[in-house]
């Protein structure tokens, strides 16, 4: 008893008056527009100009359609050039038959031409395109459902695809819906690429390489389930061999690119960088934020050295000044005793500091004949007057009176 299955449409064509709307063509176009919308948004997010993705698509899409059809016709030429076949059918693209391998290969050539004309590199554009391309494939696979083609082996699973057409040697029955398997797989590939690109900041074509490798892994087992006519090599379908080879190439590129060119491109479109330079400088504070602390640190460093230098010049705060002042006071020690009786004559200011008294005693002991001692004491007095601040005037008055008393007694 039939409990559940996926029905097939009775016809893959819907007529709008005299104009036929084919489900296969609609699926392909819907996938293309979704891919272009996604790549445009991702390109702008990477720093490119809005509309660049559409300009490049002007070259990539026609090349991709031609490449996909060529791959299908070449690998399944018996369907168009065999006995009883009509070669004109090779141009009827709306009847189905687009090989993804040829579409991506020749589409990449068209994208390269478009990128060259815009003056940008192909790898960052391919990275922006990768998830959109996977979703375009996912939607495009529903065209196989409209045409009742490319299904798998017979099955009694609840999600079996019910084939009703007898055209082209089909046998009605219930089969694995390989179109649905590939649809789900491609959606998963798109989500994987988006996540990995955000998590690891993939660049230089590595996001596209991840898409290719992930798609090939799923395409291998899905292709293995199909029962439609195809060329085989050593017991495997040609598309299985293609999937294995392309998978290995994608993995090798991913690994080598990560070693040779790590990180992600900072500028993907020079024209966009030139027009948005002022805005980027205002919004991106990483560069300015890093430089600002350095400038402040250097300023504070110079400011920290200036007080130290000033201390050395004043000979008050630095250890060297104290060491130089020490020996002078020691030398003046013996003379200080001789000058003792004369000290009361100069004492009109009893609040003079010990350092000032020592300076006055040294001055008295030096005598009028010792010019060198007077010069040394004068320098010391000037240094003390600069450091003592408000009390400097009092000290100067005390020393001047001491000198006057010494001159009278001498």
N, C-alpha and C positions, 0 to 999 in steps of 0.2 A: 504494500500500500504506500502510495506516495504521500509522505508527511510534509516534507519541506524541500525546496530546491530554489535555485535562482532561475527565473524565467528568462528567455531570450526574446528580444523584440521581434514582432512579426515582420517588420521591415526596417531597414536601416536608412530609409529615405522618407522625409516628410516634405510634401509639396506645398509650397506657398503660391498658389496659382500655378503659373507655368514654371516657376523657379523651384528647383529641387534643393532642399536642405538636407544634406547628407550627415548622418551622425558621426561618421569617421572624420570628415573634414571639420565639423564643428568641434569635436574633441581636440583635434590638433591645434586649431586656432585658439581655443580657450586656454589650452596649456601654454601656447606661445605668449599670449597677452599677460597671463599670470606671471610667467617667467620674466618678461620685460618689466612689469611693474615692480617685481621684487628686486631685480638687479639695479633698477634706477634708484630705488630707495637705499639699497646697500651701497651703491656707488657714491651717492651724496653723503652717506654716513661716514664713508672712508675718506672724504675730503674732495671728491670730484664734483663736477658741475652737473646740475640737473639737466636732463635731456641728452647727455652724452651717451647713455646706454641705448637710447632709441636711435641715435645716429649710427652707432656701430651695428645695431641690429639690422639696419638697412642693407648692410653687406652680409652679415652672418646668417640671417634667416634664409634668403634665397640659396646661398651656398649650402646650408644645412639640408634644405629640402632636396636639392639636386643630389647631394652626397648620400642621403638616406635612400633615395630611390635607386641610385646607381648600385649601392651595396646590395640591395634586395634583388635587383635584376641580375647582377653578375653572379651572386651566390645561388640564385634559384632560376637560372636562365632556362631550364627545361620547362618552366611554366609559361614561357613566352616564345621560345624558339624551337620547341620540340615538335614532333609530328602531330599535326592536327591543331597546333597553336597559332595564334595570330599575334605577330610581333607588335602590332599597334597597341595591344593591351599593355605593353610596357610603359606607355605614357599615361595610362588611366590611374593616376595617383589616388583619386577619390575612392577607388575600389580596394584600397589597402595596399600595404607593402612598403614600409619605410624601415630601413635598418638603422638602429640607433648608432651603430659603430660608424657607418658612413656619414650619418648626420652630424655627429660630434667632430669627426675628423675633418670633413670639408667645411663644416660650419666654423671650425677654428681658423681655417684659412681665411674665410670671409671676415671673421672678427679681427684677425691680424691686420688685414687690409684697412678695416675701419679704424683700428687703433693707430696704425701708422699715419693715417690722414689726420687724426686728432693729435698726434704727437705724444701718445701715451704708450705704456708697456702693456703687453698682453696678459702676463701672469696676474696682476692685481684685478684686472677686469674679469678674468676667469674665476678668481676667488669670489668676487661679488656675484657672479652668475651661478655658481655651483648649486646652492639649494633651490634656486628658482628653476634650474634645468631639471633637477630631480622631480620637482612637483609638476613640471610640464610633462614629463614622461608618465607620471602617475595618472594625470588626467587624460593624456593621449591614449592610454591603454583601454579606456572605455570605448574607444573606437572599435577595438576588436570585439567587444560585446555587441555593438550595433551590427557588425558584419558576421557574427557567429563564426569566429575564426581563432586560431592559435589557442585552442583549449588543450587540456591534459588528458591523461588516461581516464578510463571509466572508473566511477566510484559510486558508492551508495551513501556518502556522507550527506548530512542535512543541507550543507551549502553547495551541493553539486549543481553544476550548470546544465540546464536542460537545452540541448541542441535540437532544433526542429527542422532545420533546412537540409535539403538533400543536394544542394548545388555544389558542384565541384567535387563530387564523390563523398560528401559528408554522410555519416550514418547517424540518424537521430538517436539520442540517448542521453545519459547523464555522465558528465565528465568533470574532471577537476577544473575549476575556474582559474586558470593560470593568469588571466588578465587581472583578476581580483588579487591574487597573490602578489603580482608585481606592483599593482597599485599600492597595496599596503607597505610593501618593501620600500618603494621609492619615497613614500611619505616618511617612513622611518629614517631613510638616508638623509632626507632634507633636514629633519630635526637633529640628526647626529651632527651634520656639518654646521648647522647654526650654533649648536651647543659648543662644539669643539672650537669653532672660530672665536666665540666669545670667551671661552675658558682659557685658551692657549694663544690667542692672538695670532692665528695662522696667517702667513704671508708668502709672497713669492710663488704663488701657485699651489701651495700645499693644501688649501681648502678644496680646490678643484681635484687635486690628486686623491684626497680622502673620499670625495664623492665618487670618483671613478672606481677606486678599489672596493668601496662598500657596495656599489651597484653591481660590479662584476661578481662579487661573492654571492649575492642573491640571484643574479641572472643565471649562474651556473646550475643551481639546483632546480630553478624554475624551468630552464630550457631542457633539463634532463627529463622532466615530466611530460613534455609536449609530444604529441603524436602526429602532428602535421608533417607533410613530406619535406625533407631537408637533406642536404648533402652530408655524408658522414666520412670521417677519417679515423681509421683504427677503432671503429666501434663507437665513436663519439660524434655528436653533431658538430658541424663547423662552428656554430655559435658557442659551443662549449669550449672549443679550443681557443677561439677568439677571447672569450671571457678570461680564461686562465692566463693567456699571454699578456693581455692588457692589465690584469690584476697585478702581475709581477712587475710590469713596467711602472705602474702607478706607485707601488710600494717602494721600489728602488728610487724613484724620483723624490718621493716624500722624505725618505731617510737622507739622501744625498743633499737635498735642498736645505734640510734642517741643519746639517753640518756646515755646508759652505756659506749659506746665507741665512743665519738665524734671525729671528725677530720678524717684524712686519714693516712694509714700506711706510715711510713718514709722509711722502708726497706721491700721490697717484696720478695727479693731473696738474702739470705745471701752471697752466692757465688759471685753474681754480685757486691755486696757492697764491698766485700773484694778485688776483682780484680780492681775495679774502685775507690778505696778509694782515691788514690793520685790525680786522675783526678778530682774527685768530690770536693776534698778540694781546688783545684786550681780554678775551675770554679764557685763554689758556694761561693760567698763572703759574704753571710749573716752572718755566724758565725764569721768570721774574722772581718767583718765590725762592728759588735756589740761589739766585745771585744776590738778592737783598740781604740775607744774613751774612754773606761773605763781605759785602761792602760795609755793613755795620760792624762786623767783627774787626775788619781792618782799621776802621776809624777808631774803635775803642782801643785797639792795640796801640795805635800811635798816641792816643791820648794818655794811655797808661805809661808810656815811656817818657812823656814830657815832664811830669812831676818828678820823676827820678833824676832827669837831667838837671832840672831846676834845683833839686836838693843838693846836687854835687856843686853847682855854682855857688849856692849860698853857704855851703860848708856847715849846715846846721843839722840836717836830717840824716845825711849819709854817714856810714861808719868811717869813711876816709877822712871826712872833716873832723870827726872827733879824734881820730888818731893823730892828725896833724896838730890839733890844738893841744893835745896832751903833752907832748914833749916841750912845747913852749912854756907851759905853766910849770913844768918840772924844772926847766933851766932857770926860771925866774924865782924859784923857791929861796935860794940863799939871799937874794937881794931883797926879798920881801921882809925879812927880819930887820934889815937896816932901815927900811922905810917905815917901820912900825911907829916911831914917835911922831912922824909927820902926819899920820893918818887922821888924828882928831881935827887938824886944821881944815881938812877938806870936807868934813862931815856935816853938811847942812841938810842932806837928804838921808835920813836914817833908813828909809825903806828901799835902799838900793839892793839889788839881788847879789848873791855871792859871786856870780860870774862877773858882774860889773865891778865889785870890790877887787876881785883878782886882777881885772884889767887895769884898775886905777893903781893898784900896788905895783903892777909890772911897769906901768908908765913912770911912777915915781922912782923905781929902782933903776930905770934905764939911764936917768941923768941926761943933762942937756948935751953931753958930748957923744952920746951913742945914737947916731942918726938911723942906723939900720934897725935898732930895736924899736925906735919910735915909728918907723915905717911899718914894721911888722905888727906893732900894737894898733896902729891906725887902721890897718886892714882888718884885724880881728874886731875892732870896735865897729867898723862899718858893717861887717857881717852880722854882729850881734844886734846892731840897730835895725837891720832889715828883718830879722827873725822875731825880735821881741815885740814889734808892732807898737801898741799905744804907749808902752813904757820906755820907748827909745828916747824921747825928749828928756825925761828925768835922768837917765843914765848919762846922756851927753852933758847935761848941766853939772852933774857930779864930777865927771872926768875933767871938765874945763876948770872947775874950781880947784881940783887937786893939782892940775898943772900950774895954775896961777900961784898956789901956795908954795909949790916946789921952787918956782922961779924966784919968789921973794926970799926964801930961806937960803937959796944957793947964792 
